[in-house]
Amino acid sequence: MTIDFQQRLNAVRAISGVDAVAIMPGTSMRYFSGLGYFLSERPIILFVLPDKLGLVVPKLELGTIQKRDDLNVELFAWDDDEWFTPAFNRAIDALGLRGKTLGIDSLTMRASEVLGLQAVDPTLKLKPVDEALLRIRAIKTADEISLMRRAAQASEAALSDLLKIVQPGMTEEEIAAKLDELQFAHGGEALAFSTLIQTGENSSNPHGETTDRALRRNEFLLIDFGCQVGGYHSDITRTFVIGNISPEMQKIYDTVKLANAAAFATVAPGVPASAVDKAARDVITEAGYGQYFTHRTGHGLGMDGQRFMPQISSSAHYPLEVGMTFTIEPGIYVPGLGGVRLEDNVLVTETGAESLTTFPKNPVL
């Protein structure tokens, strides 16, 4: 995928109300600059100004930036003997930021960087711009969507193979390990997150853990998993039963399936994200399970597995836009019985929505 980083950086420069924006290592730095630095005990900050870039960076990390002539970055390098405070001071002076307003990503900038900046310039004003950064990243290009589609295809092919061999007696950990192996075999380049396998009563915890519990017949098997292709994620959940499904279990499954479909049918440009959440929640509430749907209906998806933009929740009143990608994953979790979640990856199109995931929603194996 060919990326125009200057175009992305110019979008950062267009953020209003600030004189510069500080980008921290991690997904945002990779997205806006292509620099693959990771967050560590050694602070790294990319300063994006209207006419230049500045980078505070440990000397031992200089090799990465020295390969990027296209960025034309002014460097403020430091070593462990000096530590980072003098580099912060040099950057603030050289970049003309003393007393100015610096936009920061408050979701990723740590107290150590905030305190360090304030120590070298008490007059520097820090203004959170994380929502503006996420809004830029929320709109996907055709190339980004293609990578997400490939990730979903790899994950779904792996799940199809897994269901041919999964059987009672296998532990959650064994099932997860096999699914991870299959995702790599089908083209996944990395896992999106730790694969979550929950069986029986364990599936009643929406944020549970994969354990050594063995799968039994006639109980729920919840599988939440995903992989990365080109740095972009899939995130899929399906729930199954090996053997017989009780009437109550079938009702729960059918209700979640209807909620998933209702939410998907609501997606369109201009529709508030909260309306998608409401569509799913209304179905579950009307079926008598409202108290057992304990999380938002979905979350943004892309280079991060659970981005904040767009949230598909009751408090997210901003309109959906063409090119946004997110999950739709309603669930019902009944203590002592188990839980059902059905999660798809969704793209907002000009005419409505497209599901990047296509795996069937049939409970009984």
Secondary structure, DSSP 8 states (H G I E B T S, - for coil): ----HHHHHHHHHT-TT-SEEEE-TTHHHHHHH-------SS--EEEE-SS-EEEEEEGGGHHHHTT-GGG-EEEEEE-TTT-SHHHHHHHHHHTT-TTSEEEE-TTT--HHHHHHHHHH-TT-EEEE-HHHHHHHHHS--HHHHHHHHHHHHHHHHHHHHHTTT--TT-BHHHHHHHHHHHHHHTT--EESS--EEEEGGGGG-TT----S-B--TTSEEEEEE-EEETTEE--EEEEEESS---HHHHHHHHHHHHHHHHHHHH--TT-BHHHHHHHHHHHHHHTT-GGG--S-SEEE-SSSSSEEEEEESTT--SB--TT-EEEE--EEEETTTEEEE-BEEEEE-SSSEEES-------B-
